[in-house]
Amino acid sequence: MKYIVNICRIVLGLIFTVFGLNGFLHFIPTPQYPGIAGQFLGAIFSSHFYIVVFLTQVVGGLLLLANRYVPLALLLLGPVLVNILNFHISMYPATIALALAATAFWLVLFFRMRSAFSGVFVRNVPAAWEGIRREGNRGILDSKNSAEDRAA
């Protein structure tokens, strides 16, 4: 399993680093997408929204390749990958293969690193948050943190 995880990490890191850098340097020719897909990409590029997307891809990809802060890299690349999948599913399914492969690699890494995300999937607020008290419909910060509150 260790080898599979390392292969997935390196391949996913290469995919996002190469395609992220390609967004800035244009060393891989980008096809002209027809219809709504072309209009969508045209809007992204003309609004310079792509800078954030490609920069996120490069940073996440480099973190994966360096094997440093892998949970952070997965956290950064997850929303990008969801949007890539959404683009291919809803607008241009002909080129979905690489997006599906990247998703599979991401899921393998996420499954391996799931303990790093365990705090996100907590149903109830942990006791460490006892400084926050609910009053009515709004939560307020209890700056006093009195002994009475800690005892309750």
DAZI-V11713 format. One record per helix or strand. SS is the DSSP state (@ for helix, = for strand). FROM is the first residue (numbers start at 1). TO is the last residue. If there is no record, write none. Layout:
SS&FROM&TO ; SS&FROM&TO
//
This chain:
@&2&25 ; @&35&46 ; @&50&66 ; @&70&90 ; @&93&95 ; @&97&112 ; @&114&121 ; @&127&129 ; =&132&135 ; =&138&141 ; @&147&151
//
